[in-house]
Amino acid sequence: MVAMRVPFYDIKAQYDELSSELDAAVHDVISGGAYVMGPNHNALEADLAKRHGVKYGIAVNSGTDALRILLDACEIGPGDEVITTAFTFVASVETIVETGATPVFVDIDPATFNIDPAKIEAAITPRTKALMPVHLFGQLADVDAISAIADRHSLIVIEDAAQAVGCEHDGRPAGNFGIGAGLSFYVTKNLGAAGDAGMILTNDDLVAERSKSMRVHGMGRERYFYDHLGYTSRMDEIQAAVLRVKLRKLDEWNARRDALARIYLQELASAPVSLPSISEGNNSTWHQFAIRADRRDDLMLFLKQRGVDSMIYYPVPIHFHEPYEKFGGGPGSLPETERAARES
Ligand SMILES: Cc1ncc(COP(=O)(O)O)c(C=O)c1O
């Protein structure tokens, strides 16, 4: 008999903890009438830019759009190659393909699930324009090694920081290791909206100017004059208001995740699984507690029978999905990525 149910995530618990503040914040927006790019939107941009130590936070309507707009703002397009990982959420690769550029997959470091910098240089060609590391599961990729490679080959770095709000290396937060970073505030993220929302972080004046324009159809300083091809990708004021309330709790929630993760690490030390490993200099915000198991299906069943939910992040590497097959080298081409998909 199941004594207790441990859901994979329980978003309602956050609402219950903050219900009066969230209700008031949403009510203020609806009754106030500033529904897009209002005071919460502007304050959230300033708060998150400050928190990540960057000049600009540019709110958009999803993490996917943050990456898409960043790629455009960096003028990545047909003929360019962007090096990234196939062990990620599809948006990292989808946005590259949408620009007309070619994603080039590099295998992951099995210890962290993040791109393996030791394998990046072999994938660089004269067409390579950018590196897009994905900071997976709550810790940064090997940003020192990636920055050094980018410098050596004059490449730009775009950080997929969708899962990395609050992640740091040697005290430097996500958003400081390239020309720009994309954050996601999708519902299940450590800082999650009540729907879709995202943000571009950058220190680059030109990328900021273009991104701000592209999120409103490429509009320039004057209304109804267009400087760029753009999108409709504003962050709703309601989402900004919700995120501002939750942001006040983020450090406390991340500390709670850390305390729980430490209990897992201790209690699972002798279990027949391989536990997460945090690289030197990194913190972890424990976006996921990702373990590997040889007998994964048995383990998931064992947990389920005891009321504990689990999920597979990510069951199929990106280069095995139909729209992306042509960019990969087929089965066996990314052995660690493929093994992670089987075991994590
Ligand atoms: C690694 C990664 N990249 C990009 C995204 C896209 O973010 P969003 O869902 O906000 O569009 C996500 C979110 O799920 C993600 O996990």
The ligand as an SDF file (V2000), in Angstrom:
LIG
                    3D

 16 16  0  0  0  0  0  0  0  0999 V2000
   17.3690   23.5330  -22.0390 C   0  0  0  0  0  0  0  0  0  0  0  0
   16.1520   24.2870  -22.4380 C   0  0  0  0  0  0  0  0  0  0  0  0
   16.2310   25.1390  -23.4720 N   0  0  0  0  0  0  0  0  0  0  0  0
   15.1720   25.8670  -23.8540 C   0  0  0  0  0  0  0  0  0  0  0  0
   13.9580   25.7680  -23.2320 C   0  0  0  0  0  0  0  0  0  0  0  0
   12.7950   26.5290  -23.7620 C   0  0  0  0  0  0  0  0  0  0  0  0
   12.1500   27.3100  -22.8030 O   0  0  0  0  0  0  0  0  0  0  0  0
   10.5630   27.5700  -22.8950 P   0  0  0  0  0  0  0  0  0  0  0  0
    9.8790   26.3080  -22.5460 O   0  0  0  0  0  0  0  0  0  0  0  0
   10.3520   28.6630  -21.9030 O   0  0  0  0  0  0  0  0  0  0  0  0
   10.2910   28.0210  -24.2840 O   0  0  0  0  0  0  0  0  0  0  0  0
   13.8340   24.8980  -22.1390 C   0  0  0  0  0  0  0  0  0  0  0  0
   12.5650   24.7950  -21.4070 C   0  0  0  0  0  0  0  0  0  0  0  0
   11.9230   23.8460  -21.2530 O   0  0  0  0  0  0  0  0  0  0  0  0
   14.9540   24.1260  -21.7380 C   0  0  0  0  0  0  0  0  0  0  0  0
   14.8650   23.2700  -20.7120 O   0  0  0  0  0  0  0  0  0  0  0  0
  1  2  1  0
  2  3  1  0
  2 15  2  0
  3  4  2  0
  4  5  1  0
  5  6  1  0
  5 12  2  0
  6  7  1  0
  7  8  1  0
  8  9  2  0
  8 10  1  0
  8 11  1  0
 12 13  1  0
 12 15  1  0
 13 14  2  0
 15 16  1  0
M  END
$$$$
